[in-house]
Amino acid sequence: MTMRKIAFYSQKGGTGKTTSCLNIGGALAAMGRRVLIVDLDSNACASRTFDCIVGGGQSVAAALRGDASLAGVIRSLPVPNLWLAPGGTELRVLHVPGVVADPDRLDEAGVLRADVLALELAQLGDDAFDYILLDCPGGNPYMDQVALLACDEVIVPTGLSVYDLYGATPSLQFIALARQAQGNGRPRFLGFLPSGAGKAGVPPRLQEKLDSYNAPCFTPVRQSATLKTIAGMPEVGQRLIVLTRPDNPAAQSYLQIAREIEMGIEAAQAMMAALSNEGNAPTQISAGVEATAVGGEG
């Protein structure tokens, strides 16, 4: 399996980037995939979920500056097949001219180059992980650029109002600019990821707008109050709903999205529809392993 680098990216805050990144990462890990989560948010929400708050010399910021290797800051987590490169407050100021860093990583203006994460990921090697998931911040254009120049694919989480989708439009423009900068057809836009859906799914008005984009769209994440309460569980390994509440509708959504990432959206949705018609739709993560193995090695 070729390593895939996927950014969860949106310029708009509050779209569920971190929650989706962590739970989809957990679902892929439960399928036996080796998953690294890179926390690029200065608020370090992903890192806080795993009680992994570190000093600046041990965070992603140190690796981007060249003070440490990315491999050197990666932490194993109390979840099988899941690792974390912790974020930290220093990520907020890496773009400031004069930041102390390896001189080879600074441009002519003394600003840290935006391809520094791409350099670090290349040092890991193509077989270090099956997936590298980049949890992008909201409201930090520099770190967004760093992520988009380092990833192969992008998922854009969105809320369930038309205004949320309007907020996603600039994100698509920046993805296109990053594709021009990389010059290799990357990053590829995998699709929108709506979050907070009820039993009826995406509201009709939003669905019409999504259809007008003529863009891929993942299965919507079901709304669940458990997503908010589970983050406070005493044990770190219990804080991902996809692992501790696998029958929850939101957890089932994340599992299906993991299948869609592996197999492609249309193939995975067609497979689940066929299984549902036969009464054999998987309801646990373990049941998803065999299903994804059919076509998930692309």
N, C-alpha and C positions, 0 to 999 in steps of 0.2 A: 504494500500500500504506500503510495507516494504521500509524503507529509503535506498537509494542507494548512495554510495560514489564513485564518478568517477573522476579519475585524467586525465587531459589533459597534456600529458607528451611526451617530446622528448628531447634527449640530444642536438639535433641540434637547433640552434636559427633560428628565421625568418620563422618558419613553420606555423604561424597563431594560436598558442596555445591560446593566450589571446582573440583574436577576435572571435575564434570559441567558446571558453568557455563562453564568455559574451553573444553572440547572441543565442547560444543553450540554455543557461540559461534563456534568455529572452523569447524564444519560449516556453520552458517548463512552465515558469511562466504564460504566456498568456493562456496556456492550463489549468490553475488552480492549477498547482503544486507549492508547497512551496519550493523555491530554495535558498540555501545559497552558495555564491561564496567565496572561501577562497583564498586570494591573497598571494601566497608564493614567490613572486618575489621581490627582494630587490629594483628593479626599480619601483615597485608598479604601473605598467601600468593599471591593472584592476581598482585599487583604483583611479588613476588619471582620468580615464574615467568618474567616478562618482563624481569628485571633493571631494574625501574623503581621503585627505592626513592628517595623524594624527601623533602625537608624539610617540616615542618608547613605552611609557607606555600604549598606547591605541591600539597598533597594535598586529598582530598575534605573533610577536616576544615576547611580554610580556607574552602572554598565554603559549607559548612554554617554556619559562624560568620558569614559575610558579609564576610570579609576578601578574598575573591576570588570571581570567578564560576566556576561549574562549567565553562563553556566554556573558561575560562582555564587550568584545570588538566588538561584532557584531553590525552593524549599519543597520537600515532599510533604504531602498532606495526609491526614488520617482518613483518607478515602482512597481505596485501591485505584491505581492507574491515573491519579490526578496529582499534578504539581502546580506550584505557583511561583511567579516572579513578582515579589511584592512592590506595590506602589508607595508613594510618600509625598510629603509636602513639597520637596525640592522640584518635583516635576512641574510645578507652577511657574518656575522662574528659569527654566533651562534655556529659554529663548532670549534672555536678557543679554545684550552685548557685554562682553567681558567676563562671562561665566568661566570659572576655573575648570578647564578640561584639557584633555590631550590636544596639543596644538594642531595635530594633523586632522582633528575633527572640527576645527573652526573654519569658517569661511573668511573672505578678505575683510569683512566688517567685524570680525571677532565674534560672530554668532555661531552657535553650535549647528552644524549641518543637519538637515532634516532626514538624511538617509542613515543616521547612526543606528537606528534599530534594525534596519535591513542588514547592516554590516554585522551586528551581533547575532542575528538569527542565522546568517550564513555560516558563522563560526560554529554553530551547534551541529551542523551536518544534516543531511536530508533524512536520516533514519533515527534521529534522536527521539522524535515523537511522531504519532500519527496525525495529531491535530495541535496547532497552536492557535489559541483563541485570544484575540486582543480586545480587552475591555477598554473602550475609548471614553475619554471624559466628555462632559458637556461644557461648552464655553471656553475651550482652549484650542484655538485654531492651529497653533504650532504643534501640539501633541497630536491633533487630528491628522495633520500633514505627515508627521513621523509615522503614524500607524498606516496611513493609506499608501505610503511609499514602501512599506515593509510587507504588506499582506498580498495574498493572491486573490482573495475573494472578500466581498463585503455583504453583510446583512444589515438592513436598516430597520430597527425597531420603531414602531409608531403607536401612538395612542389611537383611540377610536372616535376621534372627531375629525371633521374635514380640516379644521385649523391645525391639528396635529400633522395631517398629511401635507398641508401647505408648508409647514415648517420643515418637512423632509425634502422639499424640492431643492433647496440649496445644497443639501447633502449629495444629491445625485449630480449636481454640477461639479462639486469638488471631487467626486469619484471620477468623473470624466477628465478633470484636469490632472489627477494623479495618474490616470491611464496614459495620458499624453506624456507625462514626465517619465514614467517607467519605460514607455516605448515598446512594450512587449505584449500588449493586449491585457495587461493586468493593472489594477485589480478588476475582477469580474463582479458585477452586481448580481448577487444570488437571489435577492428578493426582499420585499417588505415583510416585516414580522409584526402583525397587529397583536396588541396585548389588552386584556381586560374584557374579553367577549363573554356574553351571556350564552344561554343554551341555544338561542336563535342564531348565534354567530355574529358576524360583522353587520352593523346597521346598514340598511339598504343605501342610504345616501353616501356613506363612506365606500361601500362596495362599488357604487357607480363611479366614484372618483378613482378608486383603485383600477377599475376596468379601463378608465379613460387614459391611464398611464401606459396601458398595454405592457405591464411589467409583471414579473413573477411575484407570487405572494404565498408565503408559508401558511400552514394551518394556524388560525388565530389561537393565542393562548387564552384559555378560559379564566375568567375572573374567579378568585378564591381568597377569602379572608385569611386562610391558613398561610398564604405567602407572606403576610405581614407578621403573623405571630410566630412563625417557625424560626425566624431570624434570631429570636431571643432564646432559643433552646440552649441549655447549659453545655451540652457536648457539641463540639464543632462538627462532627460527622453527622449530626442530626439536622443541620440547618439547610439542607437542600431538599426541597419538597419532592423532587423526582426520586430521591433515594429512600426517604423515610415515610412518605405518604404516596406510594406508587399508584394507588387506586384513586387518588384525588383527580378531579377533572383537569386542573392545571398541570399536574404531573404527567397525565396522559398526553396533554398537548405537547409538552416538552419532549416526551419520548417520540411522538410522531414527527416532530420537527427534526429530531436527531436522525430519524430514518430518512426524512426528506433531504437532509444534507448529504447523507451517505449515498442514496440511490438516485437523487434528483426528485424535485417536487412532484412532477406528474406521475412518475413511476411509483413513488411511495404512496401517493394518494390513491392511485388505481389499485395497488396491491391491498391497501386497507379497505377499500370499498368492496373488493372481491371477497376478502376474508369476512367482512361484516355480513355480506349477503349469504355467506355459507355458515354464519354463526361461529366463526373461528377467529375473530379479531383478538390479537394478543392484548392482555390487560396488565401484564407485568413487564418490567424491564427485561427480565431473563427471557421472556417469550419473544422479545424483539431481537435478540442476538441471532437466532436462526433466520428470522425474516430479513434482516439486513445483510446477512451473509450471501443471500441469493445474488444481489447485484451491487453490493456496496463497496467493491474494491476499485472502483473507477477513479 
